[in-house]
Amino acid sequence: MKNAKIVGLLLLLLLATSASAQLQDNHWILSQTDVSFTSTTPAANVVAGNPATDNYGLATISDDAGNLLFYTDGVKVWNKNHAVMTNGNALGYSKAINIVIVPNPSNKYQYYIVRSENFSCLCGGITPSYYAYSIVEFNAANPLGNVLTINSGVYDYIENAYSILLESTFGPIHNSLYIGPLTVAKNASEDGYWIIGQDSNTIVSYKIDASGLNPAPVISTFTNAQIYSPGTYDSSYGLSGVEGIDFRITPNNNRLIGLQYSKADFLRPNGDRDNDYVVRVDKFYKLDFNSSTGVFNNYLFLFNDASTTGFEISNNSNLIYSIRFPKPYPNITFSKGEIVVRDLNNLSAGERTLNLSGTTTLTSMFTNLQKDRNGNLLISSVNASNDRNLYIHKVENQDSYLASSVLSNYVYMNGKKIDEMPQLVPTIAVVCPSILLVTSNVSVGEDLRQASSHITASNVISSGAIANYHAGSSVVLANGFHAISNSKFRGYIEGCIRIVGKMPAAGDIPQEKESTLIYNDMTLFPNPSDSKVTLSVSNQLMISIKITKLTDARVLVDQKLNGINEFVYDFSVFDKGLYIIAVETSDGKLHYGKLIRK
C-alpha cells in the first residue's frame, strides 16, 4: 500500500507541476513596464522600484508560481529586483537578434539563455552571425541568480567565460552578412525541447532534455536558395545585401513556417540612403517537423511577399499573419505597417488586409507580432502615429481568415515606448526518465537527478557543491566520477518519489491526504488509445471524474458519475499526449491513472 500512496503522490505532484509550469511566460519586462499575464487580459504595471535605466527584456522567465525570475536583452541579465545579476553584466557584445530562455527539464535551479547575435553589427565590413548559450543558476550563495562560468577555453567572438558557441558540422556557425533565426519547440514526449537555428542551407536542432543541452545538433540539409541565399558586401558603399530569416513552429508542433529574404538594402548612386531604398522581396516556405528526431524535411514554397517585419501563426495552425515594413520611405507608397492574413490551407484565396476592429479603416504603422502564454496574438509598434508605440494591440478572432481584425490600444504601457516582445517558450511536462546518464559536472549549487530505473554518473562534484541522485534500481558511479573534498553526494534507491526540479516544500501535500491517494486499482482499456476508453476502479462505485492534459494542466472533463461501476469516454476528440484520470469513489478516496492518447 505504501507504493500505491507514493505513486498517487507522484501523480498529484505531476498535476501541480504542470499547472504551475505553464506560468513560465507569465511576465514581460518592456522598458519600465511589467506586463503580467496572470489574467487572460494582460495587465501593464509600472516596474516596482522604478529602475534608473529602461531595462528591456527580449527574453523573460517566471518561476513555477508565475513570479518574475529574471530577464535579459542579450547583453545584460537582470534579476527579479531589476538589478544586474551576478556575472550578468557582459553576456554578449551587442543586443541579441533573437534570444530565448529555456528551463533545464532536470534541474529546477538552472536555465539556458540561447541567443543569436552578429559580432559588432551588419555594417562596416563582413561580420559573422553566431549562436551561443549561457547558464543561469539559483543556489544558496546566489538566491537572485548567477550566470555560471562554463567556459575555460580560448574565446572566439562572443565566446567568454559565461558563453559557449553552438556549433554545426564544421565548427561554430559563422554565417557572414546573415541574421540568424531562433525558435523553440517541445519534443514528441513533451518532456524536453528542441532549440532550432540555421547554418546556411541547413536547419540545426539542439536537444535539451533530462541530460541537459546536447551541443551536437541534428542537421537537416536543403538545396541552395531554398532557405538561404547569402548576403553581399560592397567595399565602396558598405553593406549592399544581407540574408535574413525568421521562423515559427506551428502550435500543433508538426510544421515550421519560414520567412527567407535576400535584399539589396540600399542603392547609393546619390549617397542618399533613404531615397534610394529598395523594397526587398520575401519568401515564405513550409517544412515538416519530426518532434521525435528533430528532423525537418519536405520543403514547400508557399508565397512571396514584400518587406515583412514579422509574422505569427494562428492558434489553430491554419493562418499566417504578417506585418510589412512600416517606415514611410519616399519611394514606398504601399508598405506602411499593415497586417495581412493568409490561409495556409487555401493560399489561392490570397492575402486579406486586416481592418481596425469595428471600422473599415485598414491597419497601418504596426511592427511586431507575438503570442502570449494565453494564446493571444499581440502587436507592438515603433511608430508614434496615433500613439501606436505606447500600447500593445491585439488580433481578434485570430482563427478566422474572414473575421479577424485588430483591436488597437489593447493595453496601455504607462507612457513607455516599446518595440519587440519576448518569444513564447512552450510548456513541457517534467517527467522522470527510466535511465539517466549524468555527465555534466556540478561546479556550484545543488544538482537534483532522478530516474525510475538506473542512474549512471561519471561527473565531478566540486568542493562546496551538492548532488542528490534518486533511482529505482541502481545508482552507478562510473569511471570519471569524483566527489571532491567538501562536496556532498547522496545516492538513493527509491525511484521517482520526487519530481526533479519540482520538489515540493514541506507541507505542500497535506499529510491526511496520503491515505486517500491510490493508483494501482484503476483499469483503463485500451491504453494507449485513439478512440473510446473504458475505465473502472476495483470493487468501487465511481461518483466523479476529472480528465486533465498533463502538459498544460487543462481540465477537459469534470463530471459527476452518480455511483457507476464503469465509464466509457471517447478520447478521439483530444490531441495526442498524456492525460491524467482522477476518479473519486463512494468511499471518499481518490484514484489516479495515466492514459496516452496516441
LOBAVEX-513865 format. One line per field, with one value per residue (C-alpha): residue number from 1; residue in three letters; chain; x, y, z. Coordinates in Angstrom, 3 decimals, decimal comma. Layout:
REM LOBAVEX-513865
nr	(NUM ...)
rest	(ALA ...)
kette	(A ...)
east	(X ...)
north	(Y ...)
up	(Z ...)
END
This chain:
REM LOBAVEX-513865
nr	(1 2 3 4 5 6 7 8 9 10 11 12 13 14 15 16 17 18 19 20 21 22 23 24 25 26 27 28 29 30 31 32 33 34 35 36 37 38 39 40 41 42 43 44 45 46 47 48 49 50 51 52 53 54 55 56 57 58 59 60 61 62 63 64 65 66 67 68 69 70 71 72 73 74 75 76 77 78 79 80 81 82 83 84 85 86 87 88 89 90 91 92 93 94 95 96 97 98 99 100 101 102 103 104 105 106 107 108 109 110 111 112 113 114 115 116 117 118 119 120 121 122 123 124 125 126 127 128 129 130 131 132 133 134 135 136 137 138 139 140 141 142 143 144 145 146 147 148 149 150 151 152 153 154 155 156 157 158 159 160 161 162 163 164 165 166 167 168 169 170 171 172 173 174 175 176 177 178 179 180 181 182 183 184 185 186 187 188 189 190 191 192 193 194 195 196 197 198 199 200 201 202 203 204 205 206 207 208 209 210 211 212 213 214 215 216 217 218 219 220 221 222 223 224 225 226 227 228 229 230 231 232 233 234 235 236 237 238 239 240 241 242 243 244 245 246 247 248 249 250 251 252 253 254 255 256 257 258 259 260 261 262 263 264 265 266 267 268 269 270 271 272 273 274 275 276 277 278 279 280 281 282 283 284 285 286 287 288 289 290 291 292 293 294 295 296 297 298 299 300 301 302 303 304 305 306 307 308 309 310 311 312 313 314 315 316 317 318 319 320 321 322 323 324 325 326 327 328 329 330 331 332 333 334 335 336 337 338 339 340 341 342 343 344 345 346 347 348 349 350 351 352 353 354 355 356 357 358 359 360 361 362 363 364 365 366 367 368 369 370 371 372 373 374 375 376 377 378 379 380 381 382 383 384 385 386 387 388 389 390 391 392 393 394 395 396 397 398 399 400 401 402 403 404 405 406 407 408 409 410 411 412 413 414 415 416 417 418 419 420 421 422 423 424 425 426 427 428 429 430 431 432 433 434 435 436 437 438 439 440 441 442 443 444 445 446 447 448 449 450 451 452 453 454 455 456 457 458 459 460 461 462 463 464 465 466 467 468 469 470 471 472 473 474 475 476 477 478 479 480 481 482 483 484 485 486 487 488 489 490 491 492 493 494 495 496 497 498 499 500 501 502 503 504 505 506 507 508 509 510 511 512 513 514 515 516 517 518 519 520 521 522 523 524 525 526 527 528 529 530 531 532 533 534 535 536 537 538 539 540 541 542 543 544 545 546 547 548 549 550 551 552 553 554 555 556 557 558 559 560 561 562 563 564 565 566 567 568 569 570 571 572 573 574 575 576 577 578 579 580 581 582 583 584 585 586 587 588 589 590 591 592 593 594 595 596 597 598)
rest	(MET LYS ASN ALA LYS ILE VAL GLY LEU LEU LEU LEU LEU LEU LEU ALA THR SER ALA SER ALA GLN LEU GLN ASP ASN HIS TRP ILE LEU SER GLN THR ASP VAL SER PHE THR SER THR THR PRO ALA ALA ASN VAL VAL ALA GLY ASN PRO ALA THR ASP ASN TYR GLY LEU ALA THR ILE SER ASP ASP ALA GLY ASN LEU LEU PHE TYR THR ASP GLY VAL LYS VAL TRP ASN LYS ASN HIS ALA VAL MET THR ASN GLY ASN ALA LEU GLY TYR SER LYS ALA ILE ASN ILE VAL ILE VAL PRO ASN PRO SER ASN LYS TYR GLN TYR TYR ILE VAL ARG SER GLU ASN PHE SER CYS LEU CYS GLY GLY ILE THR PRO SER TYR TYR ALA TYR SER ILE VAL GLU PHE ASN ALA ALA ASN PRO LEU GLY ASN VAL LEU THR ILE ASN SER GLY VAL TYR ASP TYR ILE GLU ASN ALA TYR SER ILE LEU LEU GLU SER THR PHE GLY PRO ILE HIS ASN SER LEU TYR ILE GLY PRO LEU THR VAL ALA LYS ASN ALA SER GLU ASP GLY TYR TRP ILE ILE GLY GLN ASP SER ASN THR ILE VAL SER TYR LYS ILE ASP ALA SER GLY LEU ASN PRO ALA PRO VAL ILE SER THR PHE THR ASN ALA GLN ILE TYR SER PRO GLY THR TYR ASP SER SER TYR GLY LEU SER GLY VAL GLU GLY ILE ASP PHE ARG ILE THR PRO ASN ASN ASN ARG LEU ILE GLY LEU GLN TYR SER LYS ALA ASP PHE LEU ARG PRO ASN GLY ASP ARG ASP ASN ASP TYR VAL VAL ARG VAL ASP LYS PHE TYR LYS LEU ASP PHE ASN SER SER THR GLY VAL PHE ASN ASN TYR LEU PHE LEU PHE ASN ASP ALA SER THR THR GLY PHE GLU ILE SER ASN ASN SER ASN LEU ILE TYR SER ILE ARG PHE PRO LYS PRO TYR PRO ASN ILE THR PHE SER LYS GLY GLU ILE VAL VAL ARG ASP LEU ASN ASN LEU SER ALA GLY GLU ARG THR LEU ASN LEU SER GLY THR THR THR LEU THR SER MET PHE THR ASN LEU GLN LYS ASP ARG ASN GLY ASN LEU LEU ILE SER SER VAL ASN ALA SER ASN ASP ARG ASN LEU TYR ILE HIS LYS VAL GLU ASN GLN ASP SER TYR LEU ALA SER SER VAL LEU SER ASN TYR VAL TYR MET ASN GLY LYS LYS ILE ASP GLU MET PRO GLN LEU VAL PRO THR ILE ALA VAL VAL CYS PRO SER ILE LEU LEU VAL THR SER ASN VAL SER VAL GLY GLU ASP LEU ARG GLN ALA SER SER HIS ILE THR ALA SER ASN VAL ILE SER SER GLY ALA ILE ALA ASN TYR HIS ALA GLY SER SER VAL VAL LEU ALA ASN GLY PHE HIS ALA ILE SER ASN SER LYS PHE ARG GLY TYR ILE GLU GLY CYS ILE ARG ILE VAL GLY LYS MET PRO ALA ALA GLY ASP ILE PRO GLN GLU LYS GLU SER THR LEU ILE TYR ASN ASP MET THR LEU PHE PRO ASN PRO SER ASP SER LYS VAL THR LEU SER VAL SER ASN GLN LEU MET ILE SER ILE LYS ILE THR LYS LEU THR ASP ALA ARG VAL LEU VAL ASP GLN LYS LEU ASN GLY ILE ASN GLU PHE VAL TYR ASP PHE SER VAL PHE ASP LYS GLY LEU TYR ILE ILE ALA VAL GLU THR SER ASP GLY LYS LEU HIS TYR GLY LYS LEU ILE ARG LYS)
kette	(A A A A A A A A A A A A A A A A A A A A A A A A A A A A A A A A A A A A A A A A A A A A A A A A A A A A A A A A A A A A A A A A A A A A A A A A A A A A A A A A A A A A A A A A A A A A A A A A A A A A A A A A A A A A A A A A A A A A A A A A A A A A A A A A A A A A A A A A A A A A A A A A A A A A A A A A A A A A A A A A A A A A A A A A A A A A A A A A A A A A A A A A A A A A A A A A A A A A A A A A A A A A A A A A A A A A A A A A A A A A A A A A A A A A A A A A A A A A A A A A A A A A A A A A A A A A A A A A A A A A A A A A A A A A A A A A A A A A A A A A A A A A A A A A A A A A A A A A A A A A A A A A A A A A A A A A A A A A A A A A A A A A A A A A A A A A A A A A A A A A A A A A A A A A A A A A A A A A A A A A A A A A A A A A A A A A A A A A A A A A A A A A A A A A A A A A A A A A A A A A A A A A A A A A A A A A A A A A A A A A A A A A A A A A A A A A A A A A A A A A A A A A A A A A A A A A A A A A A A A A A A A A A A A A A A A A A A A A A A A A A A A A A A A A A A A A A A A A A A A A A A A A A A A A A A A A A A A A A A A A A A A A A A A A A A A A A A A A A A A A A A A A A A A A A A A A A A A A A A A A A A A A A A A A A A A A A A A A A A A A A A A A A A A A A A A A A A A A A A)
east	(0,000 2,936 3,940 0,393 0,476 3,820 2,683 -0,506 1,503 3,709 0,700 -0,641 2,735 2,806 -0,536 0,667 3,866 2,058 -0,359 2,481 4,980 2,776 3,377 6,999 5,890 3,852 5,768 7,352 9,584 9,410 11,181 9,872 6,640 5,898 3,309 1,612 -0,377 -1,918 -5,323 -6,435 -6,243 -2,653 -2,043 0,739 2,203 4,973 8,047 8,443 11,379 11,364 14,900 17,062 17,517 14,917 15,864 14,318 13,665 13,954 13,520 11,874 11,231 8,998 9,110 6,614 4,269 4,290 6,571 9,218 12,567 14,954 15,212 17,833 18,455 21,350 23,990 22,938 20,920 18,714 17,253 13,692 14,658 15,787 19,439 22,211 22,578 25,888 28,154 25,285 26,952 28,544 26,649 27,252 28,759 25,648 21,902 20,867 18,935 16,971 17,066 15,156 15,304 14,719 14,323 16,561 13,994 16,026 17,099 14,695 17,530 19,067 18,020 19,655 19,921 20,299 20,838 21,760 23,846 26,011 29,525 29,578 26,941 25,839 27,823 31,337 32,604 31,854 30,720 29,522 26,384 26,537 24,582 25,690 24,331 24,844 23,501 21,796 21,662 19,985 21,671 22,184 25,095 23,163 19,420 18,807 20,665 24,177 25,429 27,692 31,298 31,035 33,941 37,624 38,915 40,164 37,491 36,218 33,950 31,376 32,634 33,728 33,774 29,968 29,122 29,816 29,251 26,899 28,480 27,400 29,323 32,364 32,628 30,898 28,097 29,665 27,474 28,592 26,007 23,308 20,655 20,263 16,746 16,000 12,947 11,988 9,774 8,827 9,795 7,322 7,148 6,683 9,399 12,131 12,893 14,455 16,438 16,184 18,541 20,076 23,524 23,357 21,442 20,822 18,392 20,133 18,188 19,812 18,170 17,535 16,248 16,954 20,638 20,943 21,786 23,314 25,786 25,771 22,893 20,525 21,142 18,548 20,018 18,303 19,384 20,794 18,345 15,539 16,041 19,228 20,827 23,985 24,202 26,867 29,216 30,259 33,624 32,686 29,272 29,370 26,565 24,559 22,800 22,004 20,319 17,616 15,219 12,690 10,674 7,993 6,868 3,101 1,070 0,342 4,137 4,427 5,484 7,931 6,889 9,923 10,466 13,533 14,785 17,769 17,708 19,698 19,490 20,355 21,394 23,727 24,264 23,445 24,637 21,062 20,172 16,505 15,559 17,433 15,867 14,802 11,976 13,130 11,285 10,466 9,660 7,607 8,087 6,970 8,889 7,526 8,909 9,502 9,489 10,817 14,017 14,397 14,497 12,960 12,072 9,591 10,395 7,436 7,423 4,309 4,243 6,235 5,708 7,387 9,367 7,920 8,989 7,491 4,838 2,930 0,718 -2,884 -3,776 -5,416 -2,165 -4,079 -3,466 -0,346 -0,343 2,444 3,363 5,015 7,786 6,319 8,958 7,464 10,387 9,591 9,674 7,236 3,534 2,116 4,137 3,245 2,899 -0,339 -1,212 -2,255 -3,561 -3,325 -4,935 -2,226 -4,831 -6,135 -3,326 -5,220 -7,550 -4,672 -3,994 -6,515 -5,504 -6,993 -9,163 -9,130 -11,895 -15,350 -14,223 -13,449 -10,022 -7,144 -4,351 -1,129 2,053 2,433 5,786 5,853 3,653 3,984 1,907 1,474 1,058 -2,745 -2,722 -3,447 -1,827 -0,330 1,083 3,589 4,857 7,850 5,757 4,484 1,494 -1,710 0,479 0,935 4,229 2,647 0,244 0,089 -2,532 -4,272 -5,535 -9,148 -10,735 -7,277 -8,500 -10,809 -9,484 -12,552 -13,461 -10,071 -9,324 -7,017 -8,087 -5,854 -4,784 -5,464 -3,049 -1,596 2,131 2,180 3,626 6,664 7,673 8,023 9,458 9,983 8,214 9,658 9,215 6,951 8,692 6,310 5,421 6,562 5,892 8,700 8,764 11,035 13,180 13,805 17,587 19,731 23,394 24,816 27,953 27,610 29,958 28,466 30,524 28,208 24,797 22,748 22,220 18,994 18,510 16,127 15,282 12,691 15,306 19,038 21,376 24,987 27,148 30,578 30,771 32,722 31,133 33,200 34,047 31,019 28,575 25,839 24,444 21,406 20,587 17,454 16,911 14,548 17,153 20,715 22,948 26,258 29,367 31,300 34,858 35,342 33,013 34,677 33,155 35,890 36,636 33,998 31,363 28,264 26,930 23,969 22,506 19,077 17,309 13,768 12,917 10,783 9,130 10,122 9,931 13,394 13,367 9,877 10,488 7,689 8,344 7,381 3,637 2,833 0,879 -1,404 -0,482 -4,057 -4,428 -1,821 -4,232 -6,714 -4,337 -4,471 -3,128 -2,876 -6,518 -7,812 -8,339 -8,065 -8,613 -7,287 -4,253 -2,753 -5,860 -7,127 -10,797 -13,123 -11,658 -13,388 -12,355 -13,283 -11,993 -11,735 -14,808 -15,720 -18,520 -17,347 -19,038 -16,954 -14,187 -11,708 -9,556 -6,555 -3,962 -0,617 1,350 -0,839 -2,995 -6,246 -9,182 -11,012 -13,662 -15,166 -18,237 -20,457 -20,971 -23,685 -22,158 -21,429 -19,139 -17,843 -17,370 -16,702 -15,188 -14,228 -10,637 -10,576 -11,739 -8,463 -4,993 -2,177 -0,414 -0,512 -3,690 -4,284 -7,537 -8,715 -11,709 -13,429 -15,169 -18,071 -15,717 -14,210 -10,895 -9,105 -7,801 -5,360 -4,449 -2,438 -3,697 -1,767 -3,778 -1,828)
north	(0,000 2,292 2,092 2,922 6,026 7,063 6,723 8,566 11,357 11,410 11,889 14,655 16,355 15,983 17,704 20,503 20,800 21,131 23,670 25,892 25,242 26,943 30,179 30,393 33,014 34,978 38,279 40,527 43,387 46,016 49,226 50,197 48,285 44,806 43,112 40,385 37,541 36,170 37,019 36,430 40,188 41,353 43,966 46,559 47,783 50,247 48,243 48,154 50,276 52,264 51,370 54,231 52,703 51,303 47,628 45,806 42,070 40,499 37,264 36,915 33,916 33,432 30,784 27,978 30,269 32,868 35,330 37,181 35,371 37,177 38,731 39,720 41,752 39,506 41,810 42,062 39,768 41,387 39,632 39,936 43,134 44,683 44,758 43,190 39,533 38,134 37,801 39,222 42,404 41,157 38,218 39,361 42,300 43,748 43,313 39,822 39,471 36,563 35,234 32,681 31,444 27,681 25,850 22,842 19,987 18,097 20,937 23,482 25,831 26,140 27,961 28,136 31,503 30,828 33,701 34,542 37,643 39,441 40,333 44,154 44,852 44,199 47,203 48,394 45,041 41,357 40,200 36,777 35,732 33,015 31,121 30,887 29,700 30,614 29,075 30,878 29,040 29,788 28,490 29,306 31,625 33,406 33,293 36,023 34,088 33,694 33,445 30,409 30,240 27,481 28,182 27,979 27,650 30,021 32,592 33,342 36,287 36,453 33,298 34,255 32,701 32,797 31,807 28,885 28,954 26,379 24,512 22,649 20,137 22,299 24,258 27,426 28,797 31,901 32,991 36,318 39,055 36,848 37,231 34,008 32,804 31,075 29,329 26,609 23,527 20,811 17,229 14,454 13,153 16,736 16,347 18,308 20,908 21,432 24,669 25,406 27,602 27,752 27,276 28,399 25,676 23,587 23,687 22,731 21,258 21,094 18,803 19,808 17,012 15,348 15,109 18,847 20,606 18,353 20,517 18,055 19,191 17,187 18,602 18,879 19,950 21,786 22,896 26,321 29,251 27,200 28,507 30,567 32,969 34,715 38,471 40,602 43,380 46,297 47,797 51,185 51,641 49,180 46,714 46,218 42,987 40,801 37,458 37,474 34,915 34,172 31,071 29,689 26,196 25,827 25,331 21,714 21,155 19,408 22,171 25,020 28,147 30,103 33,606 33,918 37,023 38,452 42,188 44,974 47,105 50,477 51,661 54,638 56,383 59,680 58,722 59,142 56,085 56,955 57,986 55,076 52,442 49,342 47,165 43,612 40,527 37,948 34,267 32,107 28,347 25,300 22,323 19,235 18,758 15,445 16,369 12,920 13,207 16,965 16,447 18,849 17,809 18,188 21,777 23,579 27,149 28,992 32,562 35,746 38,932 42,334 43,781 41,653 42,676 39,693 37,010 34,622 31,533 31,335 29,057 26,553 26,416 27,285 31,026 33,148 36,807 39,106 42,799 44,860 47,384 50,496 53,141 55,580 55,969 58,406 55,654 53,410 54,076 50,664 49,231 51,083 48,552 46,896 43,454 40,806 37,261 34,202 30,782 28,091 25,561 27,825 30,054 30,683 32,912 35,385 37,882 39,932 43,195 43,457 46,376 48,065 46,381 47,788 50,033 49,938 51,504 49,355 48,585 50,615 51,572 48,282 46,494 43,233 40,208 37,813 35,213 35,432 32,459 32,726 32,334 35,994 37,306 40,636 43,530 46,278 49,258 51,592 54,237 57,222 57,816 57,610 56,616 53,169 52,689 53,330 50,391 46,673 45,830 42,537 40,440 39,497 36,296 35,095 31,655 33,200 34,292 36,463 37,749 38,631 42,292 44,406 45,796 48,858 50,294 46,976 47,550 50,947 50,776 53,617 56,080 53,902 53,158 49,505 47,566 43,784 41,322 38,093 34,874 32,301 29,136 26,132 24,426 20,847 18,204 17,300 13,508 11,043 9,125 5,390 5,540 8,629 9,201 12,114 13,624 17,336 18,474 20,225 23,339 25,154 24,736 21,543 19,024 17,005 13,994 11,040 8,031 5,323 2,600 3,394 6,386 6,209 9,156 9,961 13,614 15,686 17,276 20,341 21,477 23,102 21,638 19,076 16,195 14,074 11,212 9,070 5,856 2,900 0,122 1,422 4,485 3,583 5,729 5,103 5,949 9,690 10,249 12,261 13,941 16,397 17,083 19,308 18,367 16,354 13,403 11,179 8,294 6,857 3,688 4,965 5,972 8,874 9,825 13,439 15,439 16,626 20,396 20,462 19,189 20,266 22,169 20,548 20,659 21,033 17,742 17,573 14,562 13,443 13,104 10,332 7,587 8,644 8,571 5,236 4,347 0,618 -0,403 1,652 -0,134 1,804 -0,162 0,160 2,209 3,826 4,652 6,941 6,094 5,008 4,006 2,044 2,758 1,229 1,027 -2,346 -3,053 0,617 2,842 5,963 9,261 11,808 12,010 14,617 14,293 16,650 17,096 16,833 19,385 22,406 21,241 21,980 20,155 18,814 16,740 17,386 15,219 13,622 9,861 9,013 5,787 3,698 0,685 1,514 4,655 4,946 8,065 8,852 10,190 10,752 14,331 15,097 15,846 13,324 13,372 12,211 12,580 12,131 10,496 11,322 9,405 9,846 6,746 6,389 5,710 9,192 8,048 9,488 7,152 8,215 6,757 7,792 7,423 8,020 9,428 8,047)
up	(0,000 0,633 -3,032 -4,106 -1,924 -3,342 -6,942 -6,160 -4,601 -7,686 -9,931 -7,738 -7,870 -11,647 -11,835 -9,587 -11,584 -14,900 -13,519 -12,386 -15,163 -17,715 -15,790 -17,001 -19,582 -17,045 -17,311 -19,920 -18,787 -21,523 -20,551 -17,093 -17,571 -16,245 -18,447 -16,402 -17,995 -14,815 -16,297 -19,883 -20,478 -19,851 -17,178 -17,553 -14,275 -13,529 -12,520 -8,752 -7,639 -10,904 -12,076 -13,237 -16,689 -19,016 -18,797 -21,753 -21,633 -25,078 -23,095 -19,679 -17,423 -14,379 -11,659 -11,142 -9,224 -12,017 -10,216 -12,222 -12,028 -14,422 -17,888 -20,466 -23,604 -24,662 -23,194 -19,549 -17,300 -14,631 -11,602 -10,310 -8,448 -11,762 -10,721 -12,803 -11,818 -10,542 -13,630 -15,694 -16,909 -20,150 -21,587 -25,181 -27,037 -28,661 -28,418 -29,471 -32,706 -31,259 -27,703 -25,601 -22,003 -21,719 -18,371 -17,732 -17,607 -14,992 -12,713 -11,315 -10,480 -13,949 -17,123 -20,554 -22,270 -26,006 -28,421 -31,986 -32,486 -35,005 -33,914 -33,832 -36,496 -40,053 -41,220 -41,965 -43,165 -43,349 -39,934 -38,848 -37,054 -34,443 -31,790 -28,169 -24,862 -21,200 -17,994 -15,106 -11,795 -8,462 -5,326 -1,666 -2,432 -5,210 -4,414 -7,028 -9,715 -11,064 -14,650 -14,402 -15,524 -18,128 -20,475 -19,604 -23,166 -25,841 -26,577 -30,073 -30,974 -28,170 -26,502 -22,984 -19,530 -19,440 -23,042 -25,353 -29,102 -30,571 -33,450 -36,544 -38,677 -39,353 -36,119 -34,836 -37,002 -38,565 -41,456 -42,914 -43,553 -42,163 -39,485 -37,505 -36,703 -33,414 -32,019 -29,520 -29,911 -27,458 -28,226 -29,037 -25,471 -24,211 -21,578 -23,353 -26,015 -29,411 -29,892 -33,613 -35,614 -39,084 -40,599 -44,258 -46,128 -43,017 -40,110 -36,856 -33,906 -30,457 -27,926 -24,308 -22,077 -18,736 -19,698 -20,381 -23,646 -26,302 -28,286 -31,226 -33,469 -35,618 -39,112 -41,909 -45,257 -48,140 -51,591 -52,427 -52,283 -50,703 -47,187 -47,639 -50,114 -48,875 -48,498 -50,216 -49,210 -51,390 -50,391 -51,888 -50,321 -47,424 -46,906 -50,090 -49,290 -46,310 -45,837 -43,215 -41,926 -39,235 -38,466 -36,205 -35,208 -35,652 -32,446 -33,428 -33,338 -36,723 -39,149 -39,451 -41,323 -42,508 -43,859 -46,116 -47,864 -49,629 -50,152 -51,716 -48,606 -50,092 -53,545 -53,319 -56,677 -54,960 -51,495 -50,274 -48,187 -47,658 -51,173 -52,723 -50,545 -52,459 -51,181 -50,637 -51,826 -49,177 -49,496 -47,147 -47,071 -45,068 -43,658 -41,957 -38,423 -36,650 -32,972 -32,027 -34,071 -34,578 -38,371 -40,921 -44,472 -47,360 -48,328 -49,904 -51,238 -50,061 -51,438 -51,977 -50,007 -49,714 -46,771 -43,973 -40,457 -38,638 -38,667 -36,410 -36,754 -35,531 -32,632 -34,999 -37,077 -40,271 -40,742 -41,080 -40,047 -41,239 -40,944 -43,644 -43,173 -41,521 -42,242 -44,803 -47,196 -50,048 -52,654 -50,789 -51,120 -50,266 -47,394 -44,212 -41,441 -42,500 -41,119 -43,632 -43,206 -45,464 -45,195 -45,291 -46,433 -49,215 -50,451 -53,689 -51,665 -51,469 -48,723 -46,783 -45,094 -41,616 -40,526 -37,159 -35,149 -35,731 -38,600 -42,311 -41,664 -42,841 -40,394 -40,620 -38,730 -36,830 -36,457 -34,455 -33,807 -30,854 -28,986 -25,214 -22,868 -23,020 -26,807 -27,551 -30,740 -29,665 -31,698 -30,972 -32,954 -33,039 -34,778 -32,784 -35,091 -33,053 -30,069 -31,612 -29,717 -26,288 -26,449 -27,003 -29,625 -30,391 -33,306 -32,603 -33,964 -34,975 -36,132 -38,747 -42,150 -42,837 -39,362 -37,846 -37,111 -34,951 -31,593 -31,227 -27,860 -26,105 -23,174 -22,243 -21,447 -18,904 -21,381 -22,146 -25,732 -26,625 -29,542 -29,711 -27,407 -25,941 -27,896 -26,250 -24,997 -24,971 -21,706 -21,157 -18,559 -16,189 -16,441 -14,701 -17,250 -16,964 -17,457 -16,915 -17,769 -15,781 -17,354 -16,510 -13,753 -10,730 -10,020 -7,597 -6,056 -5,865 -8,662 -8,261 -10,562 -10,688 -12,825 -12,394 -13,013 -13,306 -12,970 -14,134 -13,053 -14,495 -13,475 -10,963 -7,891 -6,973 -3,471 -1,861 -4,405 -3,662 -5,739 -4,838 -7,242 -6,889 -8,879 -8,645 -9,052 -9,093 -8,872 -10,549 -10,039 -13,256 -14,285 -14,094 -11,130 -8,387 -5,364 -4,352 -0,688 0,976 -1,609 -0,709 -2,683 -1,854 -3,835 -3,071 -4,219 -4,047 -7,623 -8,666 -5,434 -6,068 -9,238 -10,199 -10,367 -8,905 -5,384 -3,037 0,133 3,411 3,843 0,114 0,269 3,306 5,433 5,847 2,067 1,813 2,805 0,129 -2,858 -4,683 -8,113 -8,763 -8,829 -11,800 -15,114 -18,390 -21,602 -24,228 -23,213 -25,340 -27,341 -30,078 -29,589 -26,785 -23,431 -20,696 -17,124 -13,790 -10,212 -8,483 -6,327 -6,103 -7,331 -9,133 -8,236 -10,184 -12,775 -13,940 -17,068 -17,283 -20,023 -18,316 -20,348 -19,697 -16,750 -18,595 -17,020 -20,076 -18,300 -14,843 -14,488 -11,834 -12,324 -9,788 -8,452 -11,554 -11,965 -15,446 -17,512 -21,271 -22,815 -26,401 -26,387 -30,150 -29,506 -27,702 -29,063 -28,801 -25,429 -21,826 -19,746 -16,009 -14,919 -11,386 -10,029 -6,677 -5,347 -2,956 -0,016 -0,401 -1,871 -4,908 -7,601 -10,324 -13,693 -16,771 -20,332 -23,534 -26,445 -29,429)
END
